[in-house]
Amino acid sequence: MELKDSERINEINEGLRIIESKKSLTFGTDAYLLSAYLPKKPNAVAAELGCGSGVVSFLALTKKKCRHVYGIEVQSSICEIAKRNAELNLLDKSFTAVNKDLRDCTIADTAGEMDIVFSNPPYMKSSSGKLNENEEKNLSRHEICGDINDFCKCAARLLKFGGDFYAVYRPDRLADLIYALKSNKLEPKSVTFIYANSHTPPSLLLISSKLGGKSGMEISKPLFIYKDGTSEYTEEFKKIYENCDITMEIKKIFR
């Protein structure tokens, strides 16, 4: 496949080859953890809000966690990369790239039809943090094209009643996230905090919620990425990266 000047192909987990633009955000731990957090529902139809290059969607499809994904991306240049990545990895029959603003997003007649919606939304408010000279990165990192309430509102609009919304987010914005979820009838059901090691504050959280769900949320014990004082993964994280599945490790630490 022919690449543009700013592009390169990276080989990542599960044998996927991903075209990435040097101008946009690259595949990272948060994206992988979100894909690992998704349950296996082979017949599910899903949507990813802010799909970027499509990595999370492709991991979910490769691991049979859903049957089809609609990847919604507001930036036309990045949405086009997601479409090409689907073709590159022979996933174009099960992935549909949708170049739309999620704040006004309807995908054909799929409103209220999704089994699962998932997202790695921008973490930073538009008024906070240092803006990058690169506009693509600014839109990916900052709430310029929608804040967390907009993401939750879109998820609720797309989901079936009883459908699930999964997200990776920053712990310092947990209050904003919970408020946005509950304001859109998405009841938080579980949350897991991710730490670099036992001496640092949490750097990420994974959360699941259910449209129209009853009140009640489980908080798992913390998951640590590295063994203290080393750059070596903990045994839990080794297994997560081997299997693209965080749910079994969460169940183990609940016991």
URWO-V277314 format. One record per pair of residues at least 24 apart in sequence whose C-alpha atoms are under 6 Angstrom apart, sorted by the first residue. I is the first residue (numbers start at 1). J is the second residue. If there is no record, write none. Layout:
i->I j->J
i->I j->J
This chain:
i->18 j->85
i->24 j->136
i->24 j->137
i->25 j->137
i->34 j->168
i->35 j->60
i->36 j->244
i->36 j->245
i->36 j->246
i->37 j->246
i->40 j->65
i->41 j->65
i->41 j->66
i->42 j->66
i->42 j->67
i->43 j->67
i->44 j->115
i->45 j->114
i->45 j->115
i->46 j->114
i->46 j->115
i->46 j->116
i->46 j->117
i->47 j->71
i->47 j->117
i->48 j->117
i->48 j->118
i->48 j->119
i->49 j->119
i->52 j->78
i->53 j->81
i->53 j->82
i->54 j->82
i->68 j->94
i->68 j->95
i->69 j->95
i->70 j->95
i->70 j->96
i->71 j->97
i->71 j->98
i->72 j->98
i->73 j->99
i->73 j->100
i->74 j->99
i->74 j->100
i->74 j->101
i->103 j->150
i->111 j->158
i->112 j->157
i->112 j->158
i->112 j->159
i->112 j->160
i->113 j->159
i->113 j->160
i->114 j->158
i->114 j->159
i->114 j->160
i->115 j->163
i->116 j->163
i->116 j->164
i->116 j->165
i->117 j->165
i->118 j->165
i->118 j->166
i->118 j->167
i->119 j->167
i->120 j->167
i->120 j->168
i->149 j->180
i->152 j->181
i->153 j->184
i->161 j->211
i->162 j->210
i->162 j->211
i->162 j->212
i->163 j->210
i->163 j->211
i->164 j->209
i->164 j->210
i->165 j->208
i->165 j->209
i->166 j->207
i->166 j->208
i->167 j->206
i->167 j->207
i->168 j->205
i->168 j->206
i->169 j->204
i->169 j->205
i->170 j->204
i->171 j->204
i->171 j->205
i->185 j->211
i->185 j->212
i->186 j->210
i->186 j->211
i->187 j->213
i->188 j->217
i->189 j->217
i->190 j->217
i->190 j->218
i->190 j->219
i->191 j->219
i->192 j->220
i->193 j->222
i->194 j->223
i->195 j->224
i->196 j->224
i->196 j->225
i->196 j->226
i->197 j->224
i->197 j->226
i->197 j->228
